[in-house]
């Protein structure tokens, strides 16, 4: 049995993108530098959640400045590439000052738990038949109308296919249902696009068929992990390159 204690949307997605990279990360635990985009996504995500949690009280641009500085300071190694600290800071401030983004965040009503706490970063863990480990995750927020919401920073605007093919939506729906929470049949993707510092909302219906499809993807990944199947990516996408892959130097494709 591989030393894997659980699966998550991020780890399953990583394996599906490149199983060899997954092995380097999750099994071999080869250290890799963080990227500015990863740190930016975490900083922006934290700022948005704080803004919603604190009933829109914080100054959003100032909140981002502090969070961005904290994320960078706490990181030991950053592969900056063509990015700069100042440039990413300016982008985050511009996004946090966007009327579209501020308006969208102000309208986001959040459900409450039985103790009155807002349902933000709501943890779930459940068993998927065929897995020897649990599947877990953190739901960004549950809206006051019962619909699950996810906060996502993206390089560009999404397409209908991005929302429809999301593996996260049906798995998070199943995860929240496993906690006994009454959940509707829709999922909201709140996408914050960096290329235009804008906001877009994608709402998709999650059917039982989509949940079954998502669970089958997870089972397929687990079977690969369990039996030591870690082929390299066959894609020539932008992320399979020395500029973006943290494991390019240790991957057999590096010399190709």
GISUL-V825210 format. One record per residue. SS is DSSP state (A for helix, B for strand, O for the rest). PHI is phi in radians with two decimals (* if undefined). PSI is psi in whole degrees, 0 to 359 (999 if undefined). Layout:
ss->{SS SS}
phi->{PHI PHI}
psi->{PSI PSI}
This chain:
ss->{O O O O O B B O A A A A A A A A A O A A A A A A A A A O O O O O O B B A A A A A A A A A A A A A A A A A A O O O O O O A A A A A A A A A A A A A A A O O O B B O O O O O A A A A A A A A A A A A O O A A A A A A A A O O O B O B O O O O O B O B B B B B B B O O O O O O O B B B B B B B B B B O O O O B B B B B B B O O O O O A A A A A O O A A A A A A A A A A A A O O O O O O O B B B B B B B B O O O O B B B B B B B B O O A A A A A A A A A A A A A A A A A A A O O O O O O O O O O O O O O O O O O O O O A A A O A A A A O}
phi->{* -1.14 -1.32 -2.03 -1.64 -2.86 -2.09 -2.53 -1.05 -1.14 -1.24 -1.13 -1.11 -1.10 -1.08 -1.14 -1.29 -2.79 -1.16 -1.15 -1.08 -1.01 -1.08 -1.02 -1.40 -1.60 -1.79 -1.34 0.93 -1.30 -1.07 -2.44 -1.23 -1.34 -1.90 -1.00 -1.18 -1.11 -1.14 -1.09 -1.05 -1.14 -1.09 -1.13 -1.03 -1.10 -1.14 -1.07 -1.11 -1.13 -1.10 -1.23 -1.09 -1.67 0.98 1.14 -1.34 -1.19 -1.36 -1.09 -1.06 -1.16 -1.09 -1.18 -0.96 -1.17 -1.20 -1.12 -1.07 -1.16 -1.10 -1.18 -1.11 -1.38 -1.61 -1.33 -2.46 -2.25 -1.56 -1.20 1.01 -1.54 -1.35 -2.32 -1.01 -1.16 -1.15 -1.21 -1.07 -1.09 -1.10 -1.09 -1.13 -1.09 -1.16 -1.26 -1.70 -1.18 -1.02 -1.10 -1.23 -1.08 -1.09 -1.12 -1.18 -1.13 -1.50 -1.39 -1.40 -2.10 -1.23 -2.04 -1.37 -1.08 -1.60 1.58 -1.43 -1.16 -1.45 -2.13 0.92 -1.49 -1.39 -2.49 -2.60 -2.59 -1.73 -1.84 -0.91 1.74 -1.79 -1.64 -2.27 -1.33 -1.89 -2.40 -3.05 -2.17 -1.43 -0.98 -2.84 -2.02 -1.23 -1.21 -1.72 1.59 -1.48 -1.27 -2.19 -2.24 -1.77 -2.39 -1.59 -2.41 -1.08 -2.38 -1.13 -1.42 -2.06 -0.97 -1.17 -1.00 -1.24 -1.21 -1.67 -1.06 -1.36 -1.14 -0.99 -1.17 -1.24 -1.24 -1.07 -1.11 -1.12 -1.21 -1.07 -1.14 -1.48 1.61 -1.35 -1.26 -2.21 -1.33 -1.87 -2.04 -2.37 -1.93 -1.75 -1.66 -1.88 -1.90 -1.52 -1.32 -1.19 -2.26 0.86 -2.19 -2.24 -2.52 -2.04 -2.13 -2.02 -2.19 -1.54 -1.84 -1.61 -1.09 -1.14 -1.18 -1.13 -1.09 -1.08 -1.12 -1.12 -1.17 -1.09 -1.12 -1.08 -1.12 -1.11 -1.09 -1.12 -1.11 -1.10 -1.07 -1.78 1.20 -1.74 -2.34 -1.28 -1.26 -1.09 -1.69 -1.49 -1.89 -1.19 -1.03 -1.38 -1.64 -2.79 -1.12 -1.34 -2.12 -1.51 -1.20 -1.95 -1.02 -1.19 -1.80 -1.59 -1.08 -1.39 -1.06 -1.63 -1.44}
psi->{127 151 59 123 342 168 158 172 317 319 322 316 323 314 316 328 313 106 328 317 321 316 315 322 307 332 307 338 46 124 144 145 153 159 155 324 323 313 322 315 317 315 313 319 313 321 314 314 320 321 317 316 323 23 43 22 320 155 113 311 318 324 320 318 313 318 320 315 320 318 315 317 324 348 130 323 129 127 88 324 233 355 157 156 312 321 318 325 313 321 314 319 318 319 320 344 358 126 324 315 315 318 318 318 323 330 354 99 142 136 163 150 178 335 0 5 144 142 77 136 54 118 144 155 129 164 133 125 133 350 143 358 157 161 130 165 177 120 127 310 155 124 163 351 9 357 135 140 146 137 124 126 141 149 320 177 153 168 165 327 322 315 319 327 9 125 333 317 305 327 322 326 312 322 317 323 325 341 355 4 137 122 140 196 9 158 135 125 114 107 126 106 124 332 336 11 46 179 143 150 129 121 125 150 134 111 167 328 321 322 317 319 315 318 326 323 318 317 321 318 317 322 321 315 313 325 11 37 109 67 154 162 142 1 150 34 168 330 347 74 161 340 335 334 123 342 20 318 336 1 145 341 349 332 2 999}
